[in-house]
């Protein structure tokens, strides 16, 4: 409701500026005034305010100079116009929702949610855990890697993310569903010395990435 009224107020401010500019031809000025009064009446209706009865030019009718029958007929016409506008707005909103639903139905999208609880693998050094989706028939990965850096202490390097290691593989469309098989692959990369048995400090290296293990399971 707030957004609708704010949008209408912005329109009224813009139209008021055009009217006060004095540059509009008479026919355009008359049409613009009708738009302004119609917008005001519509706003009063959705806010449950009183309906203002106007003449054909959009001027407020004076009850002291207008007969009761004329006021009644003008009120009927104004109410009918506002109701037609409400039905039009409702119909447009329904059409937008239907088109949006049809668009999503035509291009289905699916997602795979992954929640990493723990890495039970005795490595002895820091490691990188990479998870991704793989098509074994085409022998290629079909998603990006979800990377978690694991410390030698058996905890995530970023301790703030403990118990919050989640990822969503998105945009799995109809093409992916037609694949005969999709596997979920987890790779472990050791980060540290060249050799785990290297105890000679003079030869000690650090920060080297070496494949350590891999595992896979059927995802779809």
ABEGO torsion letter per residue (X at the ends): XAAAAAAAAAAAAAAAAAAAAGABBAAAAAAAAAAAAAAAAAAAAAAGBBBBBBBAAGBBBBAAABBAAAAAAAAAAAAAAAAAAAAAAAAAAAAAAAAAAAAAAABBBBBBBBBBABBBBBAGBBBBBBBBBBBAAAGBBABBBBBBBBBAAGBBABAAABGABBBBBBGBBAAAAABABBBBBBBBBBBEBABAABABAAABBBGBBBBABBBBBBAX
